Structure formats: C-alpha cells, structure tokens
Amino acid sequence: CDNPVLRMAMAKAGPVITDNGNFIIDANFGLIHDPDNLMRKIKMLTGVVEVGLFVRLAQIAYFGNENGSVTEKKSVLYETE
C-alpha cells in the first residue's frame, strides 16, 4: 500500500472514531492476489484491531450501482467446489 489515509468524518470535525475508540485507516492495495496472506500480515501489525478484508466469509456479494441497478459477484472459491 502506497498511501494509507486516516478516514475523516463527514458530519463532524476530525477523524472517524469507532465505538471502541479506534481510528480507521483506508488503504488501497490494488488487485490483491493472495487475500488470506495479506489479511494475516495486516492483523500481525501492532495496533491493528480488525481489517476490512472479508476472506472466505461470503459466497456472493451484491453491489448497488449509481443507476439503481444491482451487480452480483460470486466468489471464485465457491465456483470451483
């Protein structure tokens, strides 16, 4: 990741703070070839509580598009089983 950014709040001044008092960092890793490995490496960093990679948790994801349509994407892991 080249440029991690502290997530700033929209409705108040300052960063977004979770219910547990933690900050959220947004990081773009581009195309992730090995999400399991990346998730493990991030979770091993001191201070990291959780990650936004949801590895092996869903078979299908639904994305709402600006035009009101919905895109469905199936996990390639489940397509081969």
DSSP file (Angstrom, degrees, kcal/mol; ACC not computed):
  #  RESIDUE AA STRUCTURE BP1 BP2  ACC     N-H-->O    O-->H-N    N-H-->O    O-->H-N    TCO  KAPPA ALPHA  PHI   PSI    X-CA   Y-CA   Z-CA
    1    1 A C              0   0    0      0, 0.0    28,-0.1     0, 0.0    26,-0.0   0.000 360.0 360.0 360.0 127.5    0.0    0.0    0.0
    2    2 A D        +     0   0    0     26,-0.6    27,-0.1     1,-0.2    25,-0.0   0.825 360.0  20.1 -86.0 -32.8    1.5    3.3   -1.1
    3    3 A N        -     0   0    0     25,-0.3    -1,-0.2     2,-0.0    25,-0.2  -0.553  64.2-171.7-145.7  74.3   -0.7    5.8    0.7
    4    4 A P        -     0   0    0      0, 0.0     2,-0.4     0, 0.0    23,-0.2  -0.424  16.7-158.3 -66.5 143.9   -2.8    4.8    3.8
    5    5 A V  E     -A   26   0A   0     21,-2.8    21,-3.3    -2,-0.1     2,-0.4  -0.982  19.9-121.2-131.2 134.3   -5.1    7.6    4.9
    6    6 A L  E     -A   25   0A   0     -2,-0.4     2,-0.4    19,-0.2    19,-0.2  -0.602  40.1-117.1 -68.9 125.1   -6.8    8.3    8.2
    7    7 A R        -     0   0    0     17,-2.9     9,-2.8    -2,-0.4     2,-0.3  -0.517  29.5-148.2 -71.7 123.9  -10.6    8.3    7.5
    8    8 A M  B     -B   15   0B   0     -2,-0.4     2,-0.1     7,-0.3     5,-0.1  -0.706  16.6-111.9 -94.7 144.8  -12.0   11.7    8.2
    9    9 A A        -     0   0    0      5,-2.8     5,-0.2    -2,-0.3    -1,-0.1  -0.387  14.6-155.8 -73.6 150.2  -15.6   12.2    9.5
   10   10 A M  S    S+     0   0    0      1,-0.1    -1,-0.1    -2,-0.1     4,-0.0   0.799  91.4  41.1 -92.7 -35.1  -18.2   13.8    7.2
   11   11 A A  S    S+     0   0    0      2,-0.0     2,-0.3     0, 0.0    -1,-0.1   0.420 121.2  29.4 -98.4   0.7  -20.6   15.1    9.9
   12   12 A K  S    S-     0   0    0      2,-0.2     2,-0.3     0, 0.0    -3,-0.1  -0.960  89.5 -89.2-150.5 166.3  -18.0   16.3   12.5
   13   13 A A  S    S+     0   0    0     -2,-0.3    -3,-0.1    -5,-0.1    -2,-0.0  -0.617  87.4  20.5 -79.8 137.7  -14.5   17.7   12.6
   14   14 A G  S    S-     0   0    0     -2,-0.3    -5,-2.8    -5,-0.2    -2,-0.2  -0.432  97.9 -30.5 103.7-176.1  -11.7   15.2   12.8
   15   15 A P  B     -B    8   0B   0      0, 0.0     2,-0.3     0, 0.0    -7,-0.3  -0.280  64.4 -95.6 -78.3 161.3  -11.3   11.5   12.1
   16   16 A V        -     0   0    0     -9,-2.8     8,-0.7     8,-0.2     2,-0.4  -0.594  41.2-163.8 -70.7 133.0  -13.8    8.7   12.3
   17   17 A I  B     -C   23   0C   0     -2,-0.3     6,-0.2     6,-0.2    -9,-0.0  -0.989  12.4-131.4-123.6 130.0  -13.6    7.0   15.7
   18   18 A T    >   -     0   0    0      4,-3.0     3,-2.1    -2,-0.4     6,-0.0  -0.155  33.4 -97.2 -72.2 171.1  -15.2    3.6   16.3
   19   19 A D  T 3  S+     0   0    0      1,-0.3    -1,-0.1     2,-0.1    -2,-0.0   0.776 127.5  52.5 -59.1 -26.4  -17.4    2.7   19.2
   20   20 A N  T 3  S-     0   0    0      2,-0.1    -1,-0.3     0, 0.0    -2,-0.1   0.322 124.3-102.6 -93.8   7.7  -14.4    1.3   20.9
   21   21 A G  S <  S+     0   0    0     -3,-2.1     2,-0.2     1,-0.3    -2,-0.1   0.672  76.1 137.0  84.6  17.4  -12.3    4.4   20.4
   22   22 A N        -     0   0    0      1,-0.0    -4,-3.0    27,-0.0    -1,-0.3  -0.630  49.0-126.0 -97.1 156.7  -10.2    3.2   17.5
   23   23 A F  B     -C   17   0C   0     -2,-0.2     2,-0.5    -6,-0.2    -6,-0.2  -0.614  17.7-131.0 -94.3 158.9   -9.3    5.0   14.3
   24   24 A I        -     0   0    0     -8,-0.7   -17,-2.9   -17,-0.3     2,-0.5  -0.955  15.7-162.1-114.5 128.0  -10.0    3.7   10.8
   25   25 A I  E     -A    6   0A   0     -2,-0.5     2,-0.5   -19,-0.2   -19,-0.2  -0.933   7.7-149.9-108.1 127.6   -7.2    3.7    8.1
   26   26 A D  E     +A    5   0A   0    -21,-3.3   -21,-2.8    -2,-0.5     2,-0.4  -0.860  21.3 176.4 -96.3 129.2   -8.2    3.4    4.5
   27   27 A A        -     0   0    0     -2,-0.5     2,-0.7   -23,-0.2    -2,-0.0  -0.994  22.0-148.8-138.3 128.6   -5.6    1.7    2.3
   28   28 A N        +     0   0    0     -2,-0.4   -26,-0.6   -25,-0.2   -25,-0.3  -0.866  17.5 173.7 -99.6 115.6   -5.7    0.8   -1.3
   29   29 A F        -     0   0    0     -2,-0.7    -1,-0.1     1,-0.3     2,-0.0   0.338  33.9-141.0 -99.5   4.8   -3.7   -2.3   -2.1
   30   30 A G        +     0   0    0      2,-0.1     2,-0.4     0, 0.0    -1,-0.3  -0.359  68.0   1.6  67.3-152.4   -4.8   -2.5   -5.7
   31   31 A L  S    S-     0   0    0     -3,-0.1     2,-0.7     1,-0.1    -3,-0.0  -0.546  75.5-147.8 -69.2 124.3   -5.5   -6.0   -7.0
   32   32 A I        -     0   0    0     -2,-0.4    -2,-0.1     1,-0.2    -1,-0.1  -0.857  18.4-179.3-101.2 112.7   -5.0   -8.5   -4.2
   33   33 A H  S    S+     0   0    0     -2,-0.7    -1,-0.2     1,-0.2    -2,-0.0   0.769  81.3  28.2 -82.7 -27.4   -3.7  -11.8   -5.4
   34   34 A D     >  +     0   0    0      1,-0.1     4,-2.2     2,-0.1    -1,-0.2  -0.650  64.9 170.8-135.0  77.4   -3.5  -13.5   -2.0
   35   35 A P  H  > S+     0   0    0      0, 0.0     4,-2.6     0, 0.0     5,-0.2   0.829  77.7  57.8 -61.5 -33.4   -6.1  -12.0    0.3
   36   36 A D  H  > S+     0   0    0      2,-0.2     4,-2.1     1,-0.2     5,-0.1   0.945 110.4  43.2 -59.7 -48.0   -5.5  -14.7    3.0
   37   37 A N  H  > S+     0   0    0     -3,-0.2     4,-2.4     2,-0.2    -1,-0.2   0.908 114.1  50.0 -65.9 -43.8   -1.8  -13.8    3.3
   38   38 A L  H  X S+     0   0    0     -4,-2.2     4,-2.5     1,-0.2     5,-0.2   0.924 110.2  50.7 -62.0 -44.2   -2.4  -10.0    3.2
   39   39 A M  H  X S+     0   0    0     -4,-2.6     4,-2.5     1,-0.2    -1,-0.2   0.922 110.8  48.8 -60.1 -44.8   -5.1  -10.3    5.9
   40   40 A R  H  X S+     0   0    0     -4,-2.1     4,-1.2    -5,-0.2    -1,-0.2   0.923 111.8  49.1 -61.0 -44.4   -2.7  -12.3    8.2
   41   41 A K  H  < S+     0   0    0     -4,-2.4     4,-0.4     1,-0.2     3,-0.3   0.908 112.6  46.9 -63.9 -42.3    0.1   -9.8    7.6
   42   42 A I  H >< S+     0   0    0     -4,-2.5     3,-1.6     1,-0.2    -1,-0.2   0.927 109.9  52.9 -65.6 -44.0   -2.0   -6.7    8.4
   43   43 A K  H 3< S+     0   0    0     -4,-2.5    -1,-0.2     1,-0.3    -2,-0.2   0.741 102.3  60.5 -65.0 -22.1   -3.5   -8.4   11.5
   44   44 A M  T 3< S+     0   0    0     -4,-1.2    -1,-0.3    -3,-0.3     2,-0.2   0.610  81.4 105.5 -80.0 -11.8    0.0   -9.0   12.8
   45   45 A L  S X  S-     0   0    0     -3,-1.6     3,-1.8    -4,-0.4     2,-0.1  -0.486  85.3-102.9 -70.6 136.8    0.8   -5.3   12.9
   46   46 A T  T 3  S+     0   0    0      1,-0.2    -1,-0.1    -2,-0.2     3,-0.1  -0.375 105.3  18.5 -59.5 130.0    0.9   -3.8   16.3
   47   47 A G  T 3  S+     0   0    0      1,-0.3     2,-0.4    -4,-0.1    -1,-0.2   0.213  87.1 130.4  94.4 -14.2   -2.3   -1.8   17.0
   48   48 A V    <   +     0   0    0     -3,-1.8    -1,-0.3    -6,-0.2     3,-0.1  -0.614  27.7 175.9 -76.6 126.8   -4.4   -3.3   14.3
   49   49 A V        -     0   0    0     -2,-0.4     2,-0.3     1,-0.4    -1,-0.2   0.847  62.6 -15.5 -95.5 -45.6   -7.7   -4.4   15.7
   50   50 A E        -     0   0    0     -8,-0.0    -1,-0.4     2,-0.0     2,-0.3  -0.965  58.0-134.5-155.1 164.2   -9.5   -5.6   12.5
   51   51 A V        -     0   0    0     -2,-0.3   -12,-0.0     2,-0.2    -3,-0.0  -0.849  19.0-128.5-123.1 161.4   -9.3   -5.5    8.7
   52   52 A G  S    S+     0   0    0     -2,-0.3     2,-0.6     2,-0.1   -13,-0.0   0.112  75.4 109.0 -97.0  21.0  -11.9   -4.8    6.1
   53   53 A L        -     0   0    0    -18,-0.1     2,-0.9   -14,-0.0    -2,-0.2  -0.881  53.3-162.4 -95.6 122.5  -11.0   -7.9    4.1
   54   54 A F    >   -     0   0    0     -2,-0.6     3,-1.1     4,-0.0     4,-0.4  -0.599  16.5-174.0-107.1  71.4  -13.7  -10.5    4.4
   55   55 A V  T 3   -     0   0    0     -2,-0.9    -2,-0.0     1,-0.3     0, 0.0  -0.500  65.9 -10.2 -75.3 126.8  -11.8  -13.5    3.3
   56   56 A R  T 3  S+     0   0    0     -2,-0.3    -1,-0.3     2,-0.2     3,-0.1   0.731 103.7 109.6  61.5  27.8  -13.9  -16.7    2.9
   57   57 A L  S <  S+     0   0    0     -3,-1.1     2,-0.4     1,-0.2    -2,-0.1   0.675  71.9  37.3-104.2 -20.9  -17.0  -15.2    4.5
   58   58 A A        -     0   0    0     -4,-0.4    -1,-0.2     1,-0.1    -2,-0.2  -0.977  47.9-161.8-137.1 146.2  -19.4  -14.9    1.6
   59   59 A Q  S    S+     0   0    0     -2,-0.4    16,-2.6     1,-0.3     2,-0.3   0.757  87.3  25.6 -89.9 -29.9  -20.3  -16.8   -1.5
   60   60 A I  E     -D   74   0D   0     14,-0.2     2,-0.4     2,-0.0    -1,-0.3  -0.994  63.8-161.8-137.5 140.9  -22.0  -13.8   -3.2
   61   61 A A  E     -D   73   0D   0     12,-2.7    12,-2.7    -2,-0.3     2,-0.5  -0.970   9.0-152.7-121.0 140.9  -21.6  -10.0   -2.9
   62   62 A Y  E     -D   72   0D   0     -2,-0.4     2,-0.5    10,-0.2    10,-0.2  -0.948   7.6-164.6-115.0 131.5  -24.2   -7.5   -4.1
   63   63 A F  E     -D   71   0D   0      8,-2.9     8,-2.8    -2,-0.5     2,-0.5  -0.965  13.4-140.7-118.7 124.8  -23.2   -4.0   -5.2
   64   64 A G  E     -D   70   0D   0     -2,-0.5     6,-0.2     6,-0.2     2,-0.2  -0.721  22.7-149.0 -82.8 129.5  -25.7   -1.2   -5.5
   65   65 A N    >   -     0   0    0      4,-2.9     3,-2.1    -2,-0.5    -1,-0.0  -0.606  24.2-110.6 -99.0 159.2  -24.9    1.0   -8.6
   66   66 A E  T 3  S+     0   0    0      1,-0.3    -1,-0.1    -2,-0.2    -2,-0.0   0.809 117.2  57.1 -56.7 -32.4  -25.5    4.7   -9.0
   67   67 A N  T 3  S-     0   0    0      1,-0.1    -1,-0.3     2,-0.1     3,-0.1   0.410 122.2-103.9 -83.4   4.0  -28.2    4.0  -11.6
   68   68 A G  S <  S+     0   0    0     -3,-2.1    -2,-0.1     1,-0.3    -1,-0.1   0.291  82.2 124.6  93.8 -10.2  -30.1    1.9   -9.2
   69   69 A S        -     0   0    0     -5,-0.1    -4,-2.9     1,-0.0     2,-0.4  -0.327  54.6-132.0 -77.5 166.2  -29.1   -1.5  -10.6
   70   70 A V  E     -D   64   0D   0     -6,-0.2     2,-0.5    -3,-0.1    -6,-0.2  -0.980  10.0-153.1-123.5 131.4  -27.5   -4.2   -8.6
   71   71 A T  E     -D   63   0D   0     -8,-2.8    -8,-2.9    -2,-0.4     2,-0.5  -0.885   8.9-155.3-103.1 133.3  -24.4   -6.2   -9.6
   72   72 A E  E     -D   62   0D   0     -2,-0.5     2,-0.4   -10,-0.2   -10,-0.2  -0.925   9.5-172.9-109.2 129.6  -23.9   -9.7   -8.2
   73   73 A K  E     -D   61   0D   0    -12,-2.7   -12,-2.7    -2,-0.5     2,-0.3  -0.988   9.3-152.5-124.7 129.1  -20.4  -11.2   -7.9
   74   74 A K  E     -D   60   0D   0     -2,-0.4   -14,-0.2   -14,-0.2     2,-0.2  -0.755  26.3-107.1 -99.0 145.5  -19.8  -14.8   -6.9
   75   75 A S     >  -     0   0    0    -16,-2.6     4,-1.3    -2,-0.3     3,-0.5  -0.497  15.6-143.0 -69.4 132.8  -16.7  -15.9   -5.2
   76   76 A V  H  > S+     0   0    0      1,-0.2     4,-1.0    -2,-0.2    -1,-0.2   0.767  99.6  65.9 -66.8 -23.8  -14.4  -17.9   -7.5
   77   77 A L  H  4 S+     0   0    0      1,-0.2     4,-0.3     2,-0.2    -1,-0.2   0.887 106.2  40.6 -63.6 -38.1  -13.5  -20.1   -4.5
   78   78 A Y  H  4 S+     0   0    0     -3,-0.5     3,-0.5     1,-0.2    -1,-0.2   0.736 105.3  65.1 -84.2 -23.0  -17.1  -21.4   -4.4
   79   79 A E  H  < S+     0   0    0     -4,-1.3    -1,-0.2     1,-0.2    -2,-0.2   0.795 103.9  47.2 -69.1 -26.9  -17.5  -21.7   -8.1
   80   80 A T     <        0   0    0     -4,-1.0    -1,-0.2     1,-0.2    -2,-0.2   0.571 360.0 360.0 -91.8  -9.6  -14.8  -24.4   -8.3
   81   81 A E              0   0    0     -3,-0.5    -1,-0.2    -4,-0.3    -2,-0.1   0.472 360.0 360.0 -85.6 360.0  -16.1  -26.5   -5.4
